[in-house]
Amino acid sequence: MKKLILCILFFSVSLFLWAENNHDWILEYTWDFEAGYWEPYPCMIFRKLEIQSEAIIYQMRLRREQFMLMYQIDGQDELYKLEDKYSNSAYNDIYYPEYSNNYTLLAMKNNNHYISVQSRVGHQEYPQYPLVGIWGRLPYLTEYRIVNPRDCKYYIEITEKIPNQAVRTGTYLLRQIGDNLFETVSSFPDGSFRLEIMNEGCIKFTPLFTLPADENGVISNFYIINRGQRINN
């Protein structure tokens, strides 16, 4: 009887959340990719996007492997990385870009140490945003683009590489486009995909991009499963 009452209460709360179009409950769980079994296991984590309205968000692409979201308060030099699985590692979430040689050389500092020095590839197209552009040498190129966070309430992280799939790891802005439908907001074509909440335990993942001819990988729909694993805050 007690289990029946708990089930009824859970179902009632679920209906209320769906009726109110409140999706904050997805923040409480890790979501597992139902594409196979690997170690480390790839999962998706939803987080609330809470930054200042005047912030400028950069989408960083590391080679063809990873996306990272960083933001800068207008008028300040510091770069703040949106929280991800590395946020409590040896690096903190505040970076200090330093430019030299007429903005053709970028040195990045973290924890009072220089962690990278890169040369600009091509010309500087946006003088007001010197970080924007391609930096480094092949095959270790890093590109920064500005991305518009308008109407984005959440962002997500794909924690690990999904074997054989062409989906990149890292963080993505997420914009709601329907009652239970979300799409990523990306300045890069291969950062676009759709998430459809099927129910409290399942999300459908649909890539919205194609691969260039020189890259291997599978682009297919699959499902992300809520196995009831709560995130430890």
C-alpha positions as CSV (number, residue, x, y, z in Angstrom):
1,M,0.0,0.0,0.0
2,K,2.8,2.4,0.9
3,K,4.5,1.7,-2.5
4,L,1.2,2.4,-4.3
5,I,0.8,5.7,-2.5
6,L,4.4,6.7,-3.4
7,C,3.8,5.8,-7.0
8,I,0.6,7.9,-7.2
9,L,2.4,10.9,-5.6
10,F,5.3,10.5,-8.1
11,F,2.9,10.3,-11.0
12,S,1.0,13.4,-9.7
13,V,4.2,15.4,-9.4
14,S,5.3,14.4,-12.9
15,L,2.0,15.4,-14.4
16,F,2.3,18.8,-12.6
17,L,5.8,19.4,-13.9
18,W,4.8,18.6,-17.5
19,A,1.7,20.7,-17.2
20,E,3.7,23.6,-16.0
21,N,6.3,23.1,-18.6
22,N,8.9,23.0,-15.9
23,H,11.9,20.9,-16.9
24,D,14.2,21.7,-14.0
25,W,13.8,18.2,-12.8
26,I,16.2,17.0,-15.6
27,L,19.0,18.8,-13.7
28,E,18.9,16.4,-10.9
29,Y,20.0,13.3,-12.8
30,T,22.8,12.0,-15.0
31,W,21.5,10.6,-18.3
32,D,23.2,7.6,-19.8
33,F,23.7,7.1,-23.6
34,E,22.0,3.9,-24.7
35,A,24.5,3.3,-27.5
36,G,26.7,0.6,-25.9
37,Y,28.7,-0.2,-22.8
38,W,32.2,1.3,-22.4
39,E,34.5,2.6,-19.7
40,P,34.5,5.4,-18.9
41,Y,30.7,5.5,-19.5
42,P,29.5,8.6,-21.5
43,C,26.6,10.4,-20.1
44,M,24.8,13.8,-20.4
45,I,24.4,16.3,-17.6
46,F,22.0,19.2,-17.7
47,R,22.9,22.5,-16.0
48,K,21.2,25.8,-15.5
49,L,22.6,28.7,-17.5
50,E,23.2,31.4,-15.0
51,I,25.4,34.2,-16.2
52,Q,25.2,38.0,-16.4
53,S,23.1,39.4,-19.2
54,E,26.0,41.5,-20.6
55,A,28.2,38.4,-20.9
56,I,29.8,37.4,-24.2
57,I,29.7,33.7,-24.8
58,Y,32.4,32.0,-26.8
59,Q,32.1,28.5,-28.2
60,M,35.5,26.9,-28.4
61,R,36.2,23.9,-30.6
62,L,39.3,21.8,-29.9
63,R,40.3,20.0,-33.1
64,R,37.3,17.8,-34.1
65,E,37.0,16.3,-30.6
66,Q,35.5,18.7,-28.1
67,F,33.4,21.9,-27.6
68,M,33.7,24.1,-24.6
69,L,31.7,27.2,-23.6
70,M,33.4,30.2,-22.0
71,Y,32.2,33.7,-21.3
72,Q,33.6,37.1,-20.8
73,I,32.0,40.0,-19.0
74,D,32.0,43.1,-21.3
75,G,34.9,45.3,-20.4
76,Q,36.9,42.6,-18.6
77,D,39.8,40.4,-19.7
78,E,39.0,37.3,-17.7
79,L,37.5,34.3,-19.4
80,Y,35.1,32.1,-17.3
81,K,34.5,28.5,-18.3
82,L,31.0,27.2,-17.8
83,E,31.1,24.3,-15.2
84,D,32.0,20.9,-16.6
85,K,33.6,17.7,-15.3
86,Y,37.0,19.3,-15.1
87,S,35.8,22.2,-12.9
88,N,37.3,20.7,-9.7
89,S,40.6,19.6,-11.3
90,A,44.0,21.2,-11.1
91,Y,42.7,24.0,-13.3
92,N,40.1,26.5,-12.1
93,D,37.4,28.0,-14.2
94,I,39.0,31.4,-14.7
95,Y,41.4,32.0,-17.6
96,Y,43.5,35.1,-18.5
97,P,44.2,35.6,-22.2
98,E,47.2,37.7,-23.1
99,Y,47.8,39.0,-26.6
100,S,51.1,40.2,-28.2
101,N,52.6,40.8,-31.6
102,N,49.6,42.8,-32.8
103,Y,47.1,40.2,-31.6
104,T,48.7,37.4,-33.5
105,L,50.0,35.5,-30.5
106,L,47.8,34.2,-27.7
107,A,49.1,33.1,-24.3
108,M,46.5,31.6,-21.9
109,K,47.1,31.7,-18.2
110,N,45.4,29.7,-15.4
111,N,46.3,29.5,-11.7
112,N,49.2,31.9,-12.4
113,H,50.7,29.5,-14.9
114,Y,50.8,29.7,-18.7
115,I,49.1,26.7,-20.0
116,S,49.3,27.4,-23.8
117,V,50.9,29.7,-26.3
118,Q,49.3,29.8,-29.8
119,S,49.7,31.8,-33.0
120,R,46.8,33.1,-34.9
121,V,45.9,31.3,-38.2
122,G,44.7,33.8,-40.8
123,H,43.6,37.4,-40.2
124,Q,41.9,39.0,-37.2
125,E,38.3,39.6,-38.4
126,Y,36.8,41.2,-35.3
127,P,39.1,43.7,-33.6
128,Q,36.6,44.2,-30.7
129,Y,36.7,40.5,-30.0
130,P,40.4,39.5,-30.4
131,L,39.9,36.0,-29.1
132,V,37.6,35.1,-32.1
133,G,39.5,33.1,-34.7
134,I,41.7,30.0,-35.2
135,W,44.8,29.5,-33.1
136,G,47.5,26.9,-33.1
137,R,49.1,24.5,-35.6
138,L,47.7,21.5,-37.4
139,P,46.5,19.1,-36.2
140,Y,46.1,20.9,-32.8
141,L,43.9,23.8,-33.9
142,T,41.6,25.7,-31.5
143,E,38.8,27.9,-32.8
144,Y,36.7,30.5,-30.9
145,R,33.4,31.8,-32.1
146,I,30.8,33.9,-30.5
147,V,27.5,32.2,-29.8
148,N,24.2,33.9,-29.0
149,P,22.6,32.6,-25.7
150,R,19.3,34.2,-26.3
151,D,16.4,32.1,-24.9
152,C,18.8,29.6,-23.5
153,K,17.8,28.4,-20.0
154,Y,20.0,25.4,-19.9
155,Y,23.3,24.0,-21.1
156,I,24.5,20.4,-21.3
157,E,27.7,18.4,-21.1
158,I,28.5,15.2,-22.9
159,T,31.1,13.8,-20.5
160,E,32.9,11.2,-22.7
161,K,33.5,10.3,-26.3
162,I,30.7,8.0,-27.6
163,P,32.6,5.3,-29.5
164,N,32.0,5.3,-33.3
165,Q,29.6,8.2,-33.0
166,A,30.4,11.6,-34.5
167,V,29.0,13.6,-31.6
168,R,31.6,15.7,-29.9
169,T,32.2,15.8,-26.1
170,G,31.9,19.0,-24.1
171,T,29.4,21.7,-23.3
172,Y,26.5,23.0,-25.5
173,L,24.0,25.8,-25.1
174,L,20.4,24.5,-25.2
175,R,17.3,26.3,-26.3
176,Q,13.7,25.1,-25.9
177,I,11.8,25.1,-29.2
178,G,8.7,23.1,-28.1
179,D,6.9,21.7,-25.1
180,N,9.4,18.9,-24.6
181,L,11.8,19.7,-27.5
182,F,15.2,21.3,-27.3
183,E,18.0,22.1,-29.7
184,T,21.6,23.1,-29.2
185,V,22.7,26.6,-30.2
186,S,26.0,26.3,-32.0
187,S,28.3,28.4,-34.2
188,F,29.7,25.2,-35.6
189,P,27.5,22.9,-37.8
190,D,28.7,19.7,-36.1
191,G,27.5,21.1,-32.8
192,S,23.8,20.9,-33.7
193,F,21.4,18.3,-32.4
194,R,17.9,18.0,-31.0
195,L,16.7,16.5,-27.7
196,E,13.1,15.4,-27.3
197,I,11.9,14.4,-23.8
198,M,9.8,11.3,-24.4
199,N,9.1,10.8,-20.7
200,E,10.7,11.1,-17.3
201,G,13.1,8.3,-18.1
202,C,14.0,8.7,-21.8
203,I,15.3,11.5,-24.1
204,K,15.6,11.0,-27.9
205,F,18.9,12.3,-29.3
206,T,18.8,13.4,-33.0
207,P,22.0,14.8,-34.7
208,L,21.3,17.7,-37.1
209,F,24.6,17.7,-39.0
210,T,26.5,15.8,-41.6
211,L,30.2,14.9,-41.6
212,P,32.8,16.2,-44.1
213,A,34.1,13.6,-46.5
214,D,37.5,13.3,-44.8
215,E,36.0,12.3,-41.4
216,N,34.7,8.9,-40.3
217,G,31.9,8.3,-37.8
218,V,28.3,7.3,-37.4
219,I,25.5,9.9,-37.3
220,S,22.3,8.2,-36.0
221,N,19.4,8.7,-33.6
222,F,19.7,7.1,-30.2
223,Y,18.2,7.4,-26.7
224,I,19.5,8.8,-23.4
225,I,18.2,7.0,-20.3
226,N,17.5,8.2,-16.8
227,R,18.5,5.3,-14.6
228,G,17.7,7.3,-11.4
229,Q,21.3,8.3,-10.6
230,R,21.1,11.6,-8.9
231,I,23.8,14.2,-9.2
232,N,25.7,14.9,-6.0
233,N,25.6,18.6,-5.4
